[in-house]
Amino acid sequence: MEHIEPVEVKENLTELDLEGIDKIAEDAVDFINSGKMDVRAASRWAIHSLEDEWGFPSITALYHKMVERLESNFQAKRELVRYVQMW
């Protein structure tokens, strides 16, 4: 059996982490609002753009930023929230 190292997960996000997450959220929401991607595709793209893509603090911050940025696109916001709840 091959030894596998555990994935490191950040427990606390720095200001730089939050700035990067906000930029990813901004780009993902731009993709949604422009029609280049649907909510699921933009969400997947955003998660894979994170340096710490399996860290729940990063993912939680990302989805909060995406919901904030989808301020006037209620249909996409509702779809994103439903997608996150299923996930």
Backbone bond lengths (Angstrom), bond angles and torsions (degrees), N, CA, C in turn:
res aa  C-N    CA-C-N  psi(-1)  N-CA   C-N-CA  omega(-1)  CA-C   N-CA-C  phi
1 M - - - 1.436 - - 1.530 107.96 -
2 E 1.315 115.82 132.63 1.464 121.89 -178.69 1.525 110.97 -80.48
3 H 1.342 115.66 137.03 1.464 120.53 178.05 1.527 109.57 -77.79
4 I 1.319 116.97 131.65 1.458 122.18 179.47 1.516 108.48 -119.97
5 E 1.316 115.36 129.45 1.466 120.55 178.06 1.530 109.24 -74.85
6 P 1.324 117.41 140.98 1.471 118.92 176.75 1.521 110.60 -68.39
7 V 1.297 115.50 150.26 1.453 121.53 178.67 1.519 108.28 -74.79
8 E 1.337 116.42 133.36 1.456 119.71 176.65 1.514 109.25 -80.81
9 V 1.296 116.32 133.66 1.460 122.05 179.64 1.519 107.88 -122.02
10 K 1.324 115.10 131.64 1.461 118.88 178.30 1.519 109.46 -74.55
11 E 1.316 115.54 134.62 1.459 119.83 176.95 1.518 111.32 -92.33
12 N 1.332 116.10 -33.53 1.462 120.59 -179.11 1.518 109.13 -124.21
13 L 1.310 116.03 131.67 1.454 120.56 179.82 1.521 109.82 -93.01
14 T 1.331 115.64 138.63 1.455 120.47 177.15 1.528 109.20 -86.52
15 E 1.319 115.88 171.00 1.470 120.85 176.85 1.525 110.26 -60.86
16 L 1.320 116.78 -37.43 1.463 121.05 178.16 1.530 110.68 -65.56
17 D 1.329 116.64 -40.55 1.467 120.40 175.62 1.525 110.02 -58.52
18 L 1.327 116.37 -46.46 1.465 120.98 -177.62 1.526 111.93 -65.35
19 E 1.337 117.07 -36.13 1.464 120.04 177.05 1.530 110.45 -65.16
20 G 1.327 116.31 -43.08 1.465 120.38 178.67 1.516 111.38 -64.97
21 I 1.322 116.96 -41.26 1.465 121.68 178.70 1.523 110.19 -64.23
22 D 1.333 117.15 -40.62 1.458 120.87 178.74 1.519 110.92 -63.98
23 K 1.331 118.25 -38.40 1.471 121.56 178.30 1.523 110.48 -65.96
24 I 1.320 116.99 -41.62 1.470 120.54 177.50 1.528 109.63 -62.87
25 A 1.334 116.81 -43.65 1.471 120.97 178.23 1.525 110.52 -61.63
26 E 1.333 116.47 -41.91 1.466 120.66 179.00 1.531 110.73 -60.00
27 D 1.330 116.67 -46.69 1.467 120.50 179.67 1.524 111.24 -64.22
28 A 1.330 116.80 -42.93 1.469 120.55 -179.51 1.527 110.76 -62.06
29 V 1.328 116.77 -42.79 1.467 120.48 179.50 1.528 110.54 -68.05
30 D 1.329 117.41 -35.98 1.467 119.95 174.74 1.525 110.69 -60.98
31 F 1.341 117.23 -41.38 1.464 120.85 176.88 1.526 111.17 -61.10
32 I 1.331 116.53 -41.82 1.466 121.22 -179.75 1.525 110.28 -66.66
33 N 1.331 116.58 -50.28 1.464 120.67 -175.81 1.530 112.89 -66.79
34 S 1.330 116.88 -28.42 1.466 119.84 179.59 1.524 112.23 -85.50
35 G 1.330 116.68 -10.41 1.463 120.33 -179.40 1.520 113.51 85.22
36 K 1.345 118.04 5.67 1.465 120.64 179.53 1.524 111.78 -70.28
37 M 1.350 116.34 -30.53 1.467 121.44 179.35 1.520 108.52 -140.30
38 D 1.343 115.48 150.60 1.453 118.16 171.06 1.533 107.98 -83.57
39 V 1.312 116.83 176.75 1.462 121.13 -174.95 1.525 111.76 -59.93
40 R 1.316 117.24 -44.17 1.467 119.76 -178.25 1.520 111.68 -64.65
41 A 1.331 116.91 -44.80 1.467 120.21 -179.54 1.527 110.59 -63.90
42 A 1.320 116.88 -42.71 1.469 120.31 179.15 1.524 111.04 -65.47
43 S 1.325 116.43 -37.31 1.456 120.93 178.49 1.534 110.18 -65.20
44 R 1.310 116.67 -45.99 1.476 120.27 178.05 1.529 110.72 -61.65
45 W 1.339 116.26 -44.51 1.458 120.48 178.78 1.528 110.13 -58.60
46 A 1.328 116.26 -45.46 1.468 121.13 -177.70 1.527 111.30 -62.77
47 I 1.324 117.51 -45.32 1.468 120.85 -179.87 1.526 110.42 -61.10
48 H 1.323 116.92 -42.71 1.462 119.74 -178.61 1.525 112.04 -74.35
49 S 1.320 117.73 -12.74 1.461 121.36 175.76 1.523 112.45 -84.06
50 L 1.322 116.75 -15.14 1.467 120.55 178.97 1.520 109.92 -70.67
51 E 1.332 116.60 142.05 1.471 119.63 173.95 1.526 110.28 -68.77
52 D 1.310 115.45 -32.17 1.471 122.93 -176.61 1.525 107.25 -114.39
53 E 1.349 116.58 61.27 1.461 119.94 -168.53 1.524 115.20 -66.59
54 W 1.322 118.49 -12.57 1.462 119.06 178.48 1.516 112.58 -106.19
55 G 1.329 116.23 4.27 1.454 119.92 -178.98 1.512 111.18 -86.51
56 F 1.309 116.19 120.51 1.461 119.65 -176.77 1.518 113.90 -61.56
57 P 1.347 120.41 -35.42 1.474 116.70 175.31 1.530 112.07 -60.35
58 S 1.334 116.54 -38.40 1.469 120.34 179.07 1.520 111.35 -66.35
59 I 1.319 116.30 -46.08 1.467 120.58 -178.85 1.523 110.47 -65.53
60 T 1.316 116.80 -42.54 1.466 120.54 178.88 1.523 110.50 -61.35
61 A 1.326 117.16 -46.34 1.469 120.98 178.46 1.520 110.56 -62.00
62 L 1.337 116.90 -40.99 1.464 120.83 179.31 1.526 111.06 -60.04
63 Y 1.323 117.55 -48.61 1.458 119.78 -178.09 1.522 112.15 -67.32
64 H 1.323 117.65 -35.27 1.466 119.61 175.81 1.528 110.35 -62.81
65 K 1.332 116.34 -43.17 1.466 120.61 179.48 1.525 110.81 -65.63
66 M 1.329 117.71 -39.97 1.469 120.36 179.33 1.519 110.46 -64.49
67 V 1.340 117.22 -43.63 1.467 120.66 179.37 1.528 109.82 -62.72
68 E 1.336 117.26 -43.08 1.464 120.46 177.78 1.526 110.97 -59.62
69 R 1.313 117.20 -42.72 1.456 121.42 -176.24 1.525 112.61 -75.56
70 L 1.317 117.73 -18.91 1.471 120.95 176.19 1.531 110.56 -87.54
71 E 1.319 116.85 31.32 1.453 123.55 -171.19 1.523 114.49 -49.48
72 S 1.325 118.99 -43.68 1.465 119.40 -176.24 1.529 113.13 -104.88
73 N 1.309 117.57 -3.32 1.463 121.21 179.62 1.537 107.82 -98.90
74 F 1.332 114.98 77.33 1.466 120.36 -172.37 1.524 113.03 -63.35
75 Q 1.320 117.51 -36.67 1.465 120.05 -179.90 1.527 110.44 -63.75
76 A 1.325 117.18 -45.94 1.463 120.53 179.33 1.528 110.74 -66.90
77 K 1.329 116.48 -38.72 1.475 120.07 178.90 1.520 110.20 -61.38
78 R 1.335 117.22 -44.90 1.465 121.63 179.55 1.526 110.09 -63.52
79 E 1.336 116.74 -42.01 1.454 120.44 179.84 1.530 111.09 -65.52
80 L 1.335 117.03 -39.65 1.460 120.39 177.82 1.518 111.15 -63.51
81 V 1.307 117.56 -46.35 1.477 121.39 178.98 1.526 110.22 -60.32
82 R 1.325 117.29 -43.12 1.470 120.62 178.95 1.529 110.21 -64.35
83 Y 1.331 117.05 -41.08 1.461 121.47 179.20 1.534 110.74 -63.20
84 V 1.324 116.80 -43.49 1.471 120.63 179.60 1.529 110.12 -64.56
85 Q 1.334 117.59 -40.41 1.469 120.24 179.16 1.524 111.39 -63.81
86 M 1.330 117.62 -37.11 1.472 120.66 177.87 1.527 110.23 -68.38
87 W 1.316 116.62 -34.88 1.449 122.79 -175.96 1.495 109.18 -72.35
